[in-house]
Amino acid sequence: MTNPDPELNAALEVRRARQLYRRRLTLETAQGAEVRIAGRRCVNFASNDYLGLAADPAVTAAFAEGARRWGAGGGASHLISGHGGAHQALEEALADFTGRPRALLFSTGYMANVGVINALAGSGDLVLQDRLNHASLLDGGFLCRARFERYPHGDLRALEALLADIPGGRRLIATDGVFSMDGDLAPLPELAALADRHGAWLMVDDAHGFGVLGAHGGGAVEAAGLGLDAVPILVGTLGKAFGTFGAFVAGSEALIETLIQFARTYIYTTALPPAVAAATLTSLRLVRSQDWRRERLRELIARFRAGAAALDIPLLDSQTPIQPVPVGDSGAAVAIAAQLRAAGYLVGGIRPPTVPEGTARLRVALSAAHGPAQVDGLLEALAAAWRQESAAVEHRGR
């Protein structure tokens, strides 16, 4: 029998040499604005807990009570015996929150996106996606039997040319609502108009917009003033602003029934633990009632961007909690992230293949749980690390 290890180790060594090797950090505390890693406290700017709900006392109490009432696990798939009262209540609440007839829970956002695309598009159909979409959307396109094309980021002309030039059966346009590594918004009104002109369905994965954007936290779709007719397929995750876990799809009665019957990632997996659904009901109530979380987040975003400008720290154009600092070189991104961690600030150094070659960056993620002093401290540490790395690059170039 051939041992695969030498070949695997060679591939891993290539990744190390290219400064692309990933290592896990082990948190010794609950998720929050501050965490402890290897015995040291760090201010956490590497989490998607945008509203600070992951360790909120009300949410964790609901989780504990949900476990006491419903047990620890779902026990079976939704279509066998795993669909419980907590799941049903959350689906109904999410449908109401999004202003849609129904919602359907999935175990993860990845499973939701792959499941939806493969249930709705097959041989003879056309799937079109923004090139910077999340990997789960892209994989859904690659795995389905439809023709799959990607258009340059935000390029509506290129998208319209594809719609006009490629005949097909069903046409599905899929996009992030907020792009997870750039922090910018998809041009949803224009995409909706384009889809309408060409008889296409528009699918929006608003994982990073739900809870954060819109007057009531309804996300990028709410902020754009779009309803069910314009965006018939709406996907959201629960592990970011909602602070729990899982995902959902919201849409028409026909859409949800179609997914129940044909989405393999829904049919053939164990249901989300019911205690998670119970906790999410509480976090959803807080998202809807505590506007101060979104207001604080907006204030911190403005503070960070103003401070970065004053310190000549470059930023991508983002008005969301995702604030990318473009670096370019993967090794430099790793080095700056390491300097920040040594200074007590945890920031993700994002490299290919998560982002395109030559676009490595720091991904600063802000949360309503942060305070102004923590943001100011990060800016000071970031400016020092930026100067140090710039000097090192200049020295290496001599």
C-alpha positions in Angstrom: 0.0 0.0 0.0 1.4 3.4 -1.0 2.0 5.8 1.8 0.5 9.2 0.9 2.4 11.2 3.6 5.5 12.1 1.5 3.3 13.7 -1.2 1.1 15.4 1.3 4.1 16.8 3.2 5.6 18.1 0.0 2.4 20.1 -0.7 2.3 21.4 2.9 5.9 22.5 2.6 5.1 24.5 -0.6 2.3 26.3 1.4 4.7 27.1 4.2 7.3 28.5 1.8 4.7 30.8 0.2 3.7 32.2 3.6 0.2 30.6 3.2 0.3 28.0 6.0 -2.6 28.3 8.4 -2.4 27.5 12.1 -5.3 27.4 14.6 -5.4 29.4 17.7 -7.1 27.9 20.8 -9.2 30.3 22.8 -9.2 29.8 26.6 -12.2 32.0 27.2 -15.7 32.6 25.7 -15.9 34.6 22.5 -16.0 38.3 23.2 -14.3 41.7 22.8 -11.4 40.3 24.9 -10.2 36.7 24.7 -7.3 34.7 26.2 -4.9 32.8 24.1 -1.9 30.9 25.5 -2.5 32.6 28.8 -2.4 36.1 27.4 -5.3 38.5 27.1 -6.0 40.0 23.6 -8.5 42.5 22.4 -10.4 40.5 19.7 -10.7 42.1 16.3 -10.8 38.8 14.5 -14.4 37.7 15.2 -17.7 38.0 13.3 -19.6 38.6 16.6 -20.6 42.0 15.3 -23.3 42.8 17.9 -21.6 41.2 20.8 -24.3 38.5 21.3 -22.1 35.4 21.3 -21.6 35.5 25.1 -24.6 37.7 26.0 -26.1 36.5 29.3 -29.6 36.4 28.0 -28.6 34.4 24.9 -26.5 31.9 26.9 -29.2 31.5 29.5 -31.7 30.7 26.7 -29.2 28.2 25.3 -28.9 26.5 28.8 -32.7 26.4 29.2 -33.1 25.1 25.7 -30.7 22.2 26.5 -32.6 21.4 29.6 -35.9 21.3 27.7 -34.9 19.9 24.4 -31.6 18.0 25.0 -28.2 18.5 23.5 -28.7 17.2 20.0 -31.3 17.1 17.2 -31.1 13.3 17.0 -32.2 12.9 13.4 -32.7 14.9 10.2 -35.5 17.3 10.0 -37.5 15.0 7.7 -37.3 12.0 10.0 -37.8 13.0 13.7 -35.3 15.9 14.3 -37.6 18.9 13.7 -38.7 20.2 17.1 -40.7 23.0 18.5 -37.7 25.3 18.9 -36.8 24.9 15.2 -40.4 25.6 14.1 -40.6 28.7 16.4 -37.3 30.1 15.0 -38.3 29.5 11.4 -41.6 31.4 12.0 -39.7 34.2 13.7 -37.1 34.5 10.9 -39.9 34.6 8.3 -41.5 37.4 10.2 -38.2 39.2 10.6 -37.4 39.1 6.9 -41.0 39.8 5.8 -41.2 36.6 3.9 -43.8 33.8 3.9 -41.5 31.1 5.2 -37.9 30.4 6.4 -36.0 27.1 6.5 -33.1 26.3 8.9 -29.9 24.8 7.7 -27.1 23.5 9.9 -24.5 25.8 8.4 -24.3 28.7 5.9 -22.1 26.5 3.7 -24.8 23.9 3.5 -27.5 26.4 2.8 -25.7 27.9 -0.2 -24.6 24.6 -1.7 -28.0 23.1 -1.1 -30.0 26.0 -2.5 -28.0 26.3 -5.8 -28.0 22.5 -6.4 -31.7 22.3 -5.7 -32.7 25.1 -8.0 -30.2 24.8 -10.9 -29.3 21.8 -13.0 -28.4 20.7 -16.5 -29.4 23.3 -19.1 -29.6 26.1 -16.5 -27.2 29.0 -15.9 -25.7 30.2 -12.7 -23.9 33.6 -12.5 -21.9 34.8 -9.6 -19.6 37.7 -8.5 -16.0 36.5 -8.6 -15.5 37.6 -5.0 -18.5 35.6 -3.6 -18.0 33.5 -0.5 -16.5 30.0 -1.2 -19.8 28.4 -0.3 -21.6 30.2 -3.1 -18.8 29.4 -5.5 -18.7 25.8 -4.5 -22.4 25.6 -5.0 -21.9 26.8 -8.6 -19.0 24.4 -9.2 -20.9 21.4 -7.9 -24.2 21.9 -9.6 -24.8 20.6 -13.1 -25.7 23.9 -14.6 -23.4 26.1 -16.6 -21.5 28.2 -14.1 -20.0 31.6 -15.0 -18.3 34.3 -12.8 -18.3 38.0 -13.6 -15.7 40.5 -12.3 -16.5 42.0 -8.9 -19.4 44.3 -9.1 -19.2 44.5 -12.9 -22.9 44.9 -14.0 -22.0 45.3 -17.7 -20.1 42.0 -17.7 -23.0 40.3 -15.9 -25.5 41.7 -18.4 -23.4 40.5 -21.3 -23.4 37.0 -19.9 -27.1 37.1 -19.5 -27.6 38.3 -23.0 -25.2 36.0 -24.8 -25.8 32.7 -23.0 -29.1 31.0 -23.6 -30.3 28.8 -20.8 -33.3 27.5 -18.9 -33.4 28.8 -15.4 -31.1 31.7 -14.7 -29.8 32.2 -11.2 -27.7 35.2 -10.1 -26.1 34.7 -6.7 -24.2 37.3 -4.7 -22.9 38.2 -1.3 -24.9 41.0 0.3 -21.7 42.2 2.1 -18.5 40.8 0.7 -16.7 39.1 3.6 -13.1 40.0 2.8 -13.6 43.5 1.3 -16.5 44.7 3.4 -18.3 46.4 0.5 -21.9 46.0 -0.5 -23.3 44.3 -3.6 -25.2 46.7 -5.9 -28.5 45.0 -5.0 -31.0 47.4 -6.6 -29.1 47.3 -9.9 -28.8 43.5 -9.7 -32.5 43.2 -9.0 -33.3 45.3 -12.0 -31.0 43.3 -14.2 -32.4 40.0 -13.0 -35.9 41.3 -13.7 -35.0 42.4 -17.3 -33.5 39.0 -18.1 -36.0 36.8 -16.3 -33.4 35.6 -13.8 -33.7 34.7 -10.1 -31.6 36.7 -7.6 -30.1 35.0 -4.6 -28.5 37.1 -1.9 -26.3 35.6 0.8 -26.5 38.3 3.5 -24.4 36.5 6.1 -22.4 39.7 7.1 -25.4 42.1 6.7 -28.1 40.5 8.9 -28.4 42.2 12.2 -26.0 44.9 11.2 -27.5 46.8 8.3 -30.9 48.3 7.8 -33.1 50.3 10.1 -34.2 47.2 12.0 -31.2 44.9 11.4 -32.7 43.2 8.4 -29.5 43.4 6.4 -28.4 44.7 3.1 -31.6 43.7 1.4 -33.6 45.8 3.9 -31.1 48.7 3.6 -31.6 48.6 -0.2 -35.4 48.7 0.3 -35.9 45.4 -1.6 -38.7 42.8 -1.0 -39.6 39.3 -2.0 -40.3 40.1 -5.6 -36.8 41.7 -6.1 -34.9 39.1 -4.0 -36.8 35.8 -4.1 -34.0 33.8 -2.4 -32.5 35.2 0.8 -29.9 33.4 2.8 -28.6 34.4 6.2 -26.3 32.9 8.8 -26.8 32.9 12.6 -23.2 32.6 13.7 -22.2 36.2 13.1 -24.3 39.1 14.2 -26.8 36.7 15.9 -24.0 35.2 17.9 -25.2 31.5 17.7 -24.9 29.0 14.9 -26.6 27.7 11.8 -28.2 29.4 8.8 -31.6 29.9 7.1 -33.2 30.5 3.7 -36.2 32.8 3.6 -38.6 33.1 0.6 -41.9 32.0 -0.8 -44.0 28.9 0.2 -43.0 27.3 -3.1 -39.3 28.0 -2.6 -39.2 26.5 0.9 -41.2 23.5 -0.1 -38.8 22.9 -3.0 -35.8 23.1 -0.7 -37.4 20.6 1.7 -37.9 18.2 -1.1 -34.7 18.7 -3.2 -31.9 20.3 -1.1 -29.6 17.4 -0.3 -27.7 19.4 2.3 -31.0 19.8 4.2 -32.4 16.4 3.7 -29.4 14.3 4.5 -28.0 15.8 7.7 -28.9 15.9 11.4 -31.0 18.9 12.5 -29.4 21.8 14.2 -29.3 21.2 18.0 -32.7 22.6 19.3 -30.9 24.4 22.1 -29.2 26.5 19.4 -32.5 27.4 17.9 -33.9 28.4 21.4 -30.9 30.6 22.0 -31.3 32.2 18.5 -34.8 33.1 19.3 -33.5 35.3 22.1 -30.7 36.8 20.1 -33.2 37.6 17.3 -35.4 39.4 19.9 -32.3 41.4 21.0 -31.4 42.2 17.4 -34.9 43.6 16.8 -35.2 45.5 20.1 -31.7 46.8 20.9 -31.0 49.4 18.3 -28.1 50.7 20.5 -25.9 47.8 19.3 -26.1 48.9 15.7 -25.7 52.6 16.7 -22.6 51.8 18.7 -21.2 49.7 15.8 -21.7 52.6 13.4 -19.9 55.0 15.8 -17.0 52.6 16.1 -16.7 52.1 12.4 -16.6 55.9 11.9 -14.0 56.3 14.7 -11.8 53.6 13.2 -11.9 55.0 9.7 -11.2 58.5 10.9 -8.3 57.4 13.0 -6.8 55.3 10.2 -7.0 58.3 7.9 -5.3 60.5 10.4 -2.5 57.9 10.8 -2.1 57.3 7.0 -3.2 53.7 7.4 -4.8 52.6 4.1 -8.3 51.0 4.2 -10.6 49.6 1.6 -13.8 51.4 1.0 -16.2 49.8 3.6 -18.9 51.2 5.8 -19.5 47.8 7.5 -17.8 46.2 10.5 -15.4 44.5 8.1 -12.5 47.0 7.8 -9.7 45.6 5.5 -6.2 47.0 5.6 -4.6 46.2 2.2 -1.0 44.8 2.5 -0.4 42.9 -0.7 2.4 40.6 0.3 1.4 37.5 2.3 4.5 37.5 4.4 4.0 41.1 5.4 0.4 40.5 6.4 1.5 37.6 8.6 4.3 39.8 10.2 2.0 42.7 10.9 -0.6 40.4 12.4 2.0 38.8 14.6 3.2 42.3 15.8 -0.4 43.2 16.7 -0.9 40.1 18.7 2.4 40.7 20.6 0.9 44.1 21.4 -2.3 42.5 22.7 -4.6 42.8 19.6 -5.9 39.8 17.7 -6.4 40.6 14.0 -6.7 38.2 11.1 -4.0 38.2 8.4 -5.9 37.1 5.3 -4.0 35.5 2.5 -4.6 33.6 -0.7 -6.6 31.5 -1.5 -9.1 33.3 0.7 -8.3 36.4 -1.3 -6.8 36.8 -4.8 -3.0 36.6 -5.2 -1.3 39.9 -4.3 -4.2 41.2 -2.2 -3.3 39.9 1.3 -4.7 42.1 3.9 -5.5 42.5 7.6 -9.2 42.0 8.3 -10.2 44.2 11.2 -13.7 43.1 12.5 -15.4 45.6 14.8 -18.1 44.6 17.3 -20.6 46.5 19.4 -18.9 44.9 22.4 -15.7 46.9 21.7 -15.2 50.3 23.5 -13.7 53.4 22.0 -10.4 53.0 23.9 -9.9 49.5 22.4 -10.4 50.9 18.9 -7.9 53.7 19.6 -5.4 51.2 21.1 -5.7 49.1 18.0 -5.0 52.1 15.8 -1.9 53.0 17.7 -0.6 49.5 17.6 -1.5 49.2 13.9 0.4 52.4 13.0 3.5 51.2 14.9 3.4 47.8 13.2 2.8 49.4 9.8 5.8 51.7 10.2 8.0 48.8 11.4 7.0 46.5 8.5 7.4 49.4 6.0 10.9 50.0 7.3 11.7 46.2 7.1 10.5 46.1 3.5 12.6 49.2 2.6 15.7 47.6 4.2 15.2 44.3 2.3 14.9 46.2 -0.9 18.4 47.8 -0.6 
